[in-house]
Amino acid sequence: MESSIPWAMLSHTYAHALHANIPKAVEGHLLDMSHFNEFTAYVEHYPEYSNHLTQTLHRSCNALFLPEKEYDMYIEKDYEEGVSVGVAFAERDYFTIDLMLHLTHSTRMCSIQNVLKALKDVDSEIDPSPLIERFFDITNKRQNSFFQGYIGEQNKKLKQQSMKDPLTSLYNRRYFYPYVKEELVRAQKEDFPVTLVLVDFNNFKEINDRRGHQEGDRVLKKFAGCLSNIHEDFEGAFRFGGDEFVLVLSGCRENGAEKLAPGPK
């Protein structure tokens, strides 16, 4: 029961020692990770990493002494923050998954080791086990939330990569079919027209033969950029293969499509 645990007394007895040991936990973590060149480069690029970790550990220590309802609220908020941090790491794409596992394990173990040491060094008969249980709970959920955000964002990026042509960054043939199907269903429900435009280059092979494939690729990328800018937030441009492109023009009838992409004279 909450009333049986003297959180105020535990705070009075152990809070100072726990907070005082945080710099040692951060220092141990940085030392543990220092032999990874990727991590060293990351810390040099984001020097606020140590401060952010220190602040997180101070918040965790404060949470150890909260009444039950406030503690549950902290856990919920901290979980959401952990997911956000995991997403941010995935977006920056600094580390492999193996290095991320080492990073989170190092953070958790260095923190736990220093918490246990701090509690042990305090000369008191007050049982610190509720604090130990909570700290394991906090660090475990923080690690889980981090990987939920990290793995979720990585999967999102992989899905995006599988749908896009690596040269032009337009959607590819694989994504064209489900996109058109979804758009036609939406058009039927909301009663608007959909027009498809097929675009290809005349004599594109001559560009590659005479000027090289690098120049051909440059032309394709330049053209893809023009298609993407048809209007704001336009997502209906696809590279169908080679020098063939398809436009899915939602809300546009045939005469409108002809003005937008006139055929050969």
RADAZI-V899147 format. One line per field, one symbol per residue. phi: phi as a letter, one per 30 degrees, with the letter a starting at -180 (. if undefined). A space follows every 50 residues. Layout:
phi = ???
//
This chain:
phi = .dddcddddddddcedddddddedddddddddcddcdddedddddbdded dddddddddddddecdeeddddddedddddddddddddddddhdcddddd ddddddedddddeddddddddddacdddeddddddddddddddddedddd ddddddddddddccdddciddceddeddddeddddddddchbdbbcbcbb cdhdedddddcjddddddddddddddddceadidbccbcdlhccbbcccd ibdeddddddbdddd
//
